[in-house]
Amino acid sequence: MTPMTAAPPRPLGPRPWWERRSFLAALILLSVVPLLYPPIPPLVDLFGHLGRYRVQLDVATSPWLSQYYGFHWAPIGNLGVDLLVEVLAPLLGLELSVKLIVLAIPL
């Protein structure tokens, strides 16, 4: 049985291109490219979230929505996005707000 040895020391000098921060930053920025073009990002459950956000925003002012739906704040997994939608949607509109939030998630 051989004793455990430490990894050999890394030689001094410039790092390879794939280990540089600029390469990592480029990969992170590239991760949002597929979400830029479509007006509503093509995510499987996004339409359900959009519907919930619309109820969240308009249930107090819409007699039709309040007749069929209710909205109560609770500590759920999407609470952070719910709060951001609450702040951004009156300023930017629901769809643009959700798109910006979805773009920010990978970043």
Protein Blocks (a to p, Z undefined) as FASTA:
>chain_A
ZZddddddddeddddfklpfklmmmmmmmmmmmmmmpmbacbfklmmmmmmmmmmmmmmm
mmklmmmpccdddddfklmmmmmmmmmmmmnojklmmmmmmmmmmZZ
